[in-house]
Amino acid sequence: MSKETSFKKELINLFNSIGINEGQDIYATGNISKFARARIPKEQILKNINEALRSSIGHNGTIFSPAASMNLCNTSVPFDLKDTPSHEMGPLAEYLRKQTNTLRSFHPFWSVCGNGLNSEILNNVTRHSYGLFSPWSYFLELDVMQVNFGLHPSKAVTLIHHIETTVGVPYRYTKEFIHPVIRANKIVHEPFYMSVMYNGAGIEKRKKLNEHYFEAMDSSGLIHHAKHETGVDVWAFKMKDFYNTVKPYFLENIYNYLEFPPKVRPYQD
């Protein structure tokens, strides 16, 4: 058996052990650098991860992944749905973005890619990066499972910003960006929206970020974890479980995501 074949089988067994099964929609993110210890060419590693995920979820499952290009924010660089690469999302995200039949949501700064049965949801999303009718809203409806490679989900869970937006935290506001995009081979300028924090208000995220949420999830058995022999940790959890775990924290204290409530509150003016 070749190294590549053995590696793929190991991944399928690992994915199955953390609950990635037939028909499951997943959102894959994280850092796969330690997989290099398998001593397989990088392209083969990426190919095997994709194929192992696809084998685990079958024809009725969908693989979603981040395709954000935040480096375009506050620039005049046009966003091209097909050709703009993701930025700092990692090689797995780029590999998945380039796959045949992959769809991408139309947002110049925070887009998401999808390949599979339910990927068409990305063709009908809001111009806001988060909130109702954003990819994150649809992910909750689809009961998507997030899969984190090599990076604990407390350090990589964009869904928290969707929750902040839907809750209406006062320390963020919706900002409009007029940005050039490619439509029918022409550059046009269109409005897009993101939830951003007020500048100069001393707003500081928790130093431990989302750890308190995931400690609660872990104690309830809602996170699954496995380690590949290369040393890569892989975690999986349902986005809906994260949402339901986090919601009471914001109902009790709307500033719970911050290190401390802001002393300067421009939103009172």
Disulfide bonds with the S-S distance in Angstrom:
none
